[in-house]
């Protein structure tokens, strides 16, 4: 630390702007979100002069809580959101314990990439087709086994308990958490610790849970919170897989926000605030559970038990993850098949006729949104990458990870339901005459791209052994050189993964693009979701495949990173 | 060959239609055309249907060719998105530079904007082609009983019909009262979109028309009627139907297209639709099996008209008016009426057209999959827009667990 301190003056001169990186980043975020939240909070209490709300009142809340099925809707939201998150986390830990943190091979990671890259809405549409009573699974077994010549009248999709929604969330969120866990694992000397544990007679599974998990949990805490917030407030997946009578709270809010009767805007705003409260309360609850589990876990670890029966449980978890991955991949394949189908009715397992007509017909319609999507995704990811690296570098040079406290604010967009601040933010954009511009859309996506990239990059960056940098500094390298020649190459894989996530998140954004773009900026996703509202699986297939290609390319790059660079890194690692 | 020639002729007429003006309004219209030149018109339109998108793309090519207008479709998932945008702009005091130039709109969304004075107009009397509109059809003059009064221009008509798969069912109910018995014989094979969707609530309105003793109350605002008494027969009827609906009436498809998907997958055999030619067009597009048929109801069904309107703060009103006028041209109407593109009856009074223009319409014959025109003679007026919301609310209150 003394060394860091002595170097500070020189750095401040050369890179003064780095100091402001966190400030700029946070300002870019907080002002519009605060404005957006205010724009939601006021109508929730009856204030929106444009549509005649000129008194503060509790009427919107009374309307909200007297809405038919509101209790069911809240229970459904909380139940599916919490359960999906708990299960995701347990499955990820189970799988990691089972393979005791060994990173999956290139094939395993390669299979995960399409699921990570596919937008939530597209995945949901494919998954719905897979499990529907007239879907692929039933078609596989009909009529030879089931005897069904017509699909049975069973609610396997949009079931009243939200099981299909929860499964859909698991399909998407488990791979994401796995990716985050693997990234975190790279920063822990797990192999050596497991060896040490083995000499003490611990099986690898137990050793992983007792030794490695407690070290990586703090690194993946935020991703877990993000998953929790997402699962509680998801809109597009809930529209497709969740029940509609009543739907989840976020869908109810959206339904009211877009109701022809404009006065419904008031209870909609109240519902959005309630959604926010549910998310915040769930995070607090999760934090409390963490403390409790940690207390219990510490005793469990200290007792020194060598439980061997755990393997059965983790085996089940690993099988479940494999099953989910299979479902995810099959959903995407189903969409691909649909995009080439020409007449495909129950109970045919494959289309009777194939055709490229959907692709050729859509070809001319796709060019413009594809270009916009690319521009927005690349620019927002690039801006985000620069800001994230600047913030992280600033934090390290100033030797103050404490400044990361302010950066917690970055995660606000991930934790606040989109529905709660986007309308208010749109009013703000209109005031500064930016609505409908590409800049506005890039900014709105940055709100989500940046935190996700920060999430995936911060821990690897912070956990990088500081001795590399220190050694280089001692040998006379400038901080700039250390950054370019040591840190960037060592962290190339996490950086590429972060970029891939950034691109995927950008391509995935529906509501922000819609609100900031005033509907004028058309991306593959806005096009896909509107077409999905038309229920045409063929076109959805075309768009979903196109949407997945962009982030998939980046994932492929991160996963298949040139062996030479990896070798470089291993060498560096072995000298540690 | 014949088709190619017809298309060429249609295109020629299309271009002419943009330029032809009755002498009396020639000067003013020429001004509008001149102002419109070079404008980019953002057309906010529901975009769940690829054929509609393709049709609007065709319109864009025509207005660009004839009038140098760039038409951009803003795809909406729900029309209310555009409505809330205009309201957000009003909230921000953006009164001259709005982002929406033209909206495909009708019913409650129109009522919502018009009531707040957020629509530009009256403008339709300035469009030369307004003179061709069929004024015998009240649906072109009253949008869900609300007088249009020049604030929106018609372009499509719709009428409630029922589409069924004749491979599985031979007979379908031709009257509302026959639905419960039919459903009991075919449990789980009929459904309609959720009541928050306009088609879903239209099915309830259709039933109310048939069941309530005095349907004329539906044409007045709901507050003037004794809602409980008027709707009592509807709920009694619905309680008999409900157990035999798809998913036992607990879950409903989100929209018309979602319901069509169910018909295609064989999950249901019968569904309501708002486009008499929709099934025919869907068969042509490979979206429905060739065994589908379309019927109306013996005592008539609800009809309505789709309009386009211009928000008060549109910066491209002239361009929007030229597009609205083009949508009313015989060429555009004939193409929209052709099941190869969209299908559906025209809003024009064919008697007012020239012989050549009339030929564009008479060339089209009934398709085996769509509804026969003769079966749809009786059109019932869409109830006052206040009924849709009250009905949906009452339904939600009764049937949401």
Interface residues (C-beta under 8 A of the other chain):
Chain A: X48 X49 X50 X51 X67 X68 X69 X72 X132 X133 X134 X150 X151 X153 X155 X158 X160 X239 X243 X244 X245 X246 X255 X257 X258 X259 X260 X261 X262 X265 X342 X343 X345 X346 X355 X357 X361 X362 X365 X423 X426 X427 X430 X431 X433 X435 X436 X514 X518 X519 X520 X522 X526 X527 X529 X530 X531 X533 X534 X535 X536 X537 X539
Chain B: X42 X44 X46 X47 X48 X49 X50 X53 X54 X57 X72 X74 X75 X76 X77 X78 X79 X80 X81 X82 X83 X84 X85 X87 X88 X89 X90 X91 X92 X93 X94 X97 X99 X100 X107 X108 X109 X111 X112 X116 X168 X187 X188 X194 X196 X246 X247 X248 X250 X251 X252 X253 X254 X255 X257 X258 X260 X261 X262 X264 X265 X266 X267 X286 X287 X289 X389 X396 X397 X399 X400 X401
